[in-house]
Amino acid sequence: MVTCGTVVIGVAEILAGWTAAYALDPEIMPGAGICSGTLDMRTADVSFCAPESMLQDLLCVELFRELCGGRCGVAGSADYTDAKWPGLQKAFEAAFEGLTMWMYAGSAPFFGSGMLESGKTFSPVQFMLDCDLARYVGRFARGVDVGEADLALDEILDVGLGFEGAHLGTDHTLTRFRALFDPRLLDRSCWRGDEAEAGSEASLLDRAWEAYQSVLARYEPVSVGEDKLRDAEGIVARACSDLCGTVRPEDTR
């Protein structure tokens, strides 16, 4: 059952934060993000992507949209899943979160940035998979160009019923087919038998790991000048002193 009381508490906490912000600066226009969870009473584990969790978050978003003009979204996006390992569960939960937020909250489709365990763990393998999915969705979001060259009416008439030729042999197709989306990791091949297909998910993770290693091998550290490093360390030292009342050991040397 969706806990409406959770929505009440979430709304109250956001309004309290807005009130404090207004007291400091009446001109400020703060936003908010809601990320509620549901407790599994059998295990005491908390899920931030359960159907009830998403309903609670979206109810809060809808309430602020109706009464406060919006300014509230779902925090965590599709990174807050229960999956602890890259694979099918992560894909399932991320797709559920991303699509429900897109449909009901108007958020742009975002399906994760390599996080597992409700955002507590970063996985480079999952990050590579998430990048491929983002490219997939991004290509769909670009839509279709409609123009005289895109309609290819002359080529369609030339090929006709295909008795004497095919569209694959036309200059129009040969100059444009490379623009089709090509996933870097996903497998589009035909059925290869039970044994091969049963290990397809493991093969996908292997390809993602190899892709990550390839990116890592090409990485070149950014050169940062010593003066900039000293300035950054000075900012950190002042923050520790002003905000925490502490001094780091390295700052006393």
N, C-alpha and C positions, 0 to 999 in steps of 0.2 A: 504494500500500500504506500502511495506517495505521502510523505509526511508534510502536510501543509504547514505544520509548526516550524519545520526547517526553513520554509520559504519566509515565514514571518521573521524568524531570527536573522536570516540573511539580509532581508530588506532593512531591518532595524540597524544592523551593524553598518550597512552601507550609508544609511541616512545619518548615523552618528558620525561617521568619518566625514561626510559632506558638511555637517554642521560645524565640526572642528575646523575644517578648511575655510568655511565661510567666515568664521570668527577671526581667522588670521588675515583673510583677504576677501572682502565682499565681492570683488570682481572675478574671482576664480570660478572656473567651470569644470569641476572634477568629473572624471568618469569612474567606472567601477567594473569589476569582474567577479562573477560568482562561480564558485567551484565547490559544490556540496558533495557529500558522500553518503553512502548507505552502509550500515554495519551488518555484517554477517554474524548472527547471534550464535551460530555453531562454532565459529572459529575466531571471532572478534576481529576479523580482517575487514578493512574498509575498501569499498569500491567507488571510484570516482567516474566510472563509465557504465554503471548498471542502468537499466532503463529508468528506474526510479530516480537515480541521481540526475540523469539528463532532464527528466520531467521537472524536477525541482528547480534546476538551473534555468530552464526555459520559461517556467512560470514566473520566476523572478525577473527575467529579461522582459517578458510580456507586460508585467505589472509596471515596470519603469517606463516602458514604451508608451503605455496608455496614460499614465499619470504624470510622468516627469519628462516626456519628450525623448526618451531613450537614454543614452549615455551609460548603458550597462550591457555588458556582453558576457560570454561564457569564458572563464579563465582556463588556461591549460590546454585548450583546444583538443586536438586529437592525440596529443602526447600523453594524456593521462589515461592510460589503459592498464588493465590488470596483468597483461602479458609480461613475463619475465625473461622471455627468449624470443629472438626474431622468428617469425613464421606465421602460420595461419591464424592463430588467436590474435596476434597483434594486428594483422590485416583486417580481420573481422571487426574487432572493436574500434580500430581507427576509422574504418569506413562508416561504421554506425555513428560514431561521434561527429565526424566531419560532415556527413550528409544531413544529420538532424540539425546541426547548427546552421548549415547552409540553408536548409529549408525553412526552419522556424525562427531563426534569429537573424537571418540575412547576412551572416558572416561569410566572408570569402572562403572558398574551399581550401582547407589546409589539413593535411593528413599526417603531420608529425615531422620531427626533426631528429630522429634517431633515439628517442627516449623510451625506456622501458620502466616497469615498476612504478607507474603513476608519476613519471618524471624524475625518479630518483637515480636511474642508471642510464648512462649514455652508451649506446652500442654502435660502433662504426658500421657493422654489417647492416643493422636496421636503418642507419642513416642513408646508406647507399640505396636500399630498397625504397625508403621514403622519397628520395630524390627522383627515382624512376617514376614513382606514382605521381609526384608533383608535376613532372614533365608530361605524363599521360593526361592528367586533368587539365593542365595548362594548354595542351594542344586542343582539347575539346572546347575549352573556354574561348579560344580565338575564333571559333566559328568557321564559316565558309565565305570565301570571296566570290562575289557574283558580278561578272563582267562579261563582255563579248568574248574575250580570250578564254575565260573560265568555262563558259557554256559550250564551247567547242562545237557549235552547230554545223560548221562546214565539215569537220572530221566525222561527225555522226552520220551525215548524209553520204559522205564518201564510203564509209564502211558499210552502211546499209544493214542488210540482214547477215552480213559476215560470210557470204558464200565465197568471196574472192579475197578476203583479207580480214584482219582483226585489229581491234583498237590497240593491242599491245605492239603492233608494228607501225603505228603512226608516229610522226615527229612530235605531235602534241603530247602523247603519252611518254615518249622517250625523254623529252626535255623536262617533264614535270614529276615523274614518279619518284625521284630522289627526295622530293619535298614531303613525301608521306612520313608519318611518325614511325620511328623504329625504336622500340624499347631496347634499352641496353642490357637488361638482365632477364626479363620475362621470356618464357619459352613459347614460341608460336608454331612449333613443329607438329607434325601429325602423330597419331598414336603409335607408340613404339613397343607396346606389350606391357603386361602387368608388372613385371619386375622393374623395368625402366621407369614406368610412370609412378610406381610406389616410392621410388627414391627421388622423384622430381623436386620435392621441396628441399631436400638436403643438397641437391645439385644447385638449386637457386641460391641457397645460402653460401655455397662454395664460390659461385660466380660473384656474389656480392663482396665476399672477403677478398677475392682476387682483384676486383675493381678498386676496393679500398687500398690494397697494397700498391696498386699501380699509381693511384693518386698520391699516396704517401711517398713513393719513390721519386715523384716529380716535384715534391714540395721543396721550396727554397725559403729558409727563414728570412723574415723581413729585417733589414738592417736598421737599428735604432741608435741614434747618436748618444754618446755618454751624457751630454748635457740634458737631453730629454729624460733619460733614466734618472738622473739626479733630481730633476724637477718633479717627476712622478713620485720618487721616494720621499721627497720633502712634503708633498701633498698628503701622502699616507701617514707620515709621522705626525703632521699637524692634526689630521683627523683623529688619530689614536689619542693624542693629547687632549684635544678640545671635546671630542664626543665621548671618549671612554675614560679619560683621566689616567691613561697608561702610557708608558714609554717602552717601545720595543728594545730588546737588548742590543740590536745592531745599531740603534740610533745613539747609543751612549759611547760607542767606540770612537 
